[in-house]
């Protein structure tokens, strides 16, 4: 069986700051940015050319 890693969870204390770093400094692509509640937000970012994303 061939297994592949698709998502890696990276907990952060400041979502906007982390998103800005990964998108503007490193060049990741923003796949999703979904606010579930005032205190819960999911952001999925993917490096260029990668099949694995961070969430």
Buried (B, 14 or more C-beta within 10 A) or exposed (E): EEEEEEEEEEEEEEEEEBBEBBBEEEEBBEEEEEEEEEEEEEBBBBBEEEEEBBB
